[in-house]
Amino acid sequence: MKKDKISSAVIRRLPRYYRHLDDLYRGGTVRISSSLLAKSMGLTASQIRQDLSCFGGFGQQGYGYNVERLRAEVAEILGMNRDHTVAVLGAGNLGQALMENFPFSYNGFRLVAAFDVDPGLVGSQLSGTPVYHVDTLEDYIKENPVSVCVLTVPGGEAVRIARRVAACGVTGIWNFTNVELPQQEMPDVRVEDVHFADSLLTLSYMISEETP
């Protein structure tokens, strides 16, 4: 089944499945029924079966799911074994925090480079990752193909840098800039926006008392 025929809701549940299955696998669970998996995830058994049926049949009637096999299948669906490469554009506070703390390799991504304009950072290494001047971006990607660029540049630079990234043939942008990128100009690039403020304000709404 083609990816564009699968709903975004199903796709966004897949990482949850992987995380949960990984916990079960590391905890020594060999098999689990759809009802038990659903209960522990706050879903329904029919929802899980429906989601997984989009990608094939993984369970056995009367047995349930083999945790190790299903974990591997979900990892394959998510592309975790494809050696995706990542470059961070903007090695300031947020970029450094991601490089130092986010488990790229655990999620199937290999962090290969960072780019910045700060002369105090260019030529150094952050968490073992070399930092290059952003002016060398095109030359670097030409010699070292990059799957995903993490955008942590200042907002005023976001669109310009995104256009450069798209022109280099990068197919994914993980966008932390809070700037809406011109997706119509980059039809071959998938953009995943991360809006911290949106998430926090959503939480604010949920905890706020209702007014009469």
N, C-alpha and C positions, 0 to 999 in steps of 0.2 A: 504494500500500500504506500502511495506517495505521501510524503510528509505534509504537503499542503492540503491533504484531505483529512488530516487528523486535527481535531479541535485543539485550540491553544490550552483549554482547560485540562485536557488529558496530558498534553506535553508538560504542563507545569506541575502535574502530580507525579511525573516520572522521577524527578530527583527525590521526592519524599519516599517513594517506593524504594529507591536505591539506598537511601540513608537507613531506612528501617530494616531492610533486608541485610545490610552490612552489619548493623548492630546484632541482629539475630545470628548471623553467620559467625561473627567474632565471639558471640556468647555460647556457641556450640550447638545451636538449634539445627537439626538436620532437615526437618520438614514441618510445614505448617498448613493448616486449612485456610481457605479463603475467609471463613467466618472469624477465625481467630486473628488473622492478619487484619481484617476489617475492623474488628473490635479494638485492637491495639492502636489503629491509626485514626479511629474516629470516622470511618467510612462504612459503607455497606458492602456485603459480600458480592452482591450483584454489580455494584459500581466497580469493584476491583476486577471481577471477571470481564466486565464490559470494556474496561480500559485496556487490559492485557490482550483481549481478543483483537484489538486493532493491529497487533503486531504478530499474531499467531497464537497457537495453543501451547500453554506452558504447564498446566496442571493435569493431574490424573484423577478421574472420579474415584472417590473412596480413599485416595491417598493425599490429595492436596498438592502443595508445591514443594519441590525440592529446593531448599533455601539457597544452597550454593549455586545450583543451576540457574534459578530465577535471577539471583543477584548478578550472575555473569551475563545473562540475556539482557537485563535492563541496562547494564553497563555498556553492552554492545549497541543497544538502541540509542543510548545517549552519546555514543561516540567516544567513550572514555579510553578506548584502546587504540586510538588513531594518531597518537603522538602529536596532538595539536600544539603549536608553538604560540607563545604570548610575548608581546612587547608592551611595556608600560610607557605611555606618553605623558610625561609630567611627573618628575621624581621628587615632588615636594612632600608635604606632610602626609597627604592622603595616599599618594603613590608609594611612598616609603612604608606606610603602615600596611598596605596591601602586600607589598613585596616581602615584608618581614613576618607577617602573620597569617596571610591567607594561604591555605594548603593547595596551591596550584597543582602540584604533582599528584596529590591524593585524588584530585578530580580529573586526572588525565591530561593535564596541560603542563607544558615545559616552558618555564620562564627563561627567555633567552637574552633579553636586552631591555634597557630603559633609555629614554631620551629626554633631554632637558636643555635649557639654555644657560643655567647657572654654572659659571666657570669653577665654582667650588665643588660641583658634583660631577661635571663632565670629566671623564678620564678615571673616575673612581669606580669602586664596586660597592653595591648595596646588597647585602645578603648573598654575596657571591655572584651577583648579576652585574655585568659591565654597563656603565652609563655613557652614552654617546651624545654628541651634540645633535640637536634636532635637525640641523641643516644636512646631516648625513643620512637622514631617514630613508630617502629613496634609494640611495646607493646600497645601504645595508639590506633592505628588503629585496632588492634585485639579486643580491648574492646569498641571502638567507631568508627564504620565504617564511612569512609570518601568517599564522591562521587568524589570530585575534589580537586586536590592539585595545588595551585598557586606556580609556581616555580620562585622565585626571588633570588636564591642563586648566588654566583659568578660563572662565566662561567666555571671555572675549575672544579667545583663541580657538574655541571648540569647533566651530564650523569650518574654519580655514584648515585646521589640522585634519579634521574628518575627511575633507575633500582630498587632501594629499594622500591619506591612508587609502581611500577608495581607489584613487588613480594608481596606486601601487599594486592593486589586485588583492588586498586583504579582504576577506569575506565576512569578518565579524568584528563588531565594535561593542565593547562593554563600556557604556557611557555613564560616568559619574559626575558630569559637569553641570547637571540641572539645566542644560540647554537642549531644546528640541533640534535635532539634526535634520537637514533637508533630505529626507529619505527619497523623495522623488528624483533627486540628483544622483542618488547612489542606489539604483535598483538592484544591483548585485551584492549589496552589503546588508547583512542582517544586523540590526541594532537592538541591543538589550539595554534599556534605560534603568538606572538605579537612582531613585529620588529619595534621599533620606528624609527630606522635609515632608514629602507626601506620606511616607510611612508613619512618621511621628504625628502628623496632623490627623491621620486616620485613627491612631491610638487615642489622640486627644478627644476626638468625636465619641469614640466608644466608651471612654471613662467619664465623659462629661454628664452631669445630671440633666435630665430632660427638663426643659422649661415648661411651665403650665401653658 
